[in-house]
């Protein structure tokens, strides 16, 4: 049906969105920590956000590599 390709200049936009997700996750982590001053809450939230953004970046890199190969 439709092509799900991104425009060639989408790279900076994706980096801004990833940065915003990291900032948002940090704010959520600080809020979780302030709930009862348990640093494990902060670490769990940050670990999840970093894992999400890392997986997202890995998938984008794999997609770019696959598109270069084709």
Protein Blocks (a to p, Z undefined) as FASTA:
>chain_A
ZZfbdcfklmmmmmmmmmmmmmmmmmmmmmmmmmnopaklmmmmmmmmmmmmmmmmmmmm
mmmmmmmmZZ
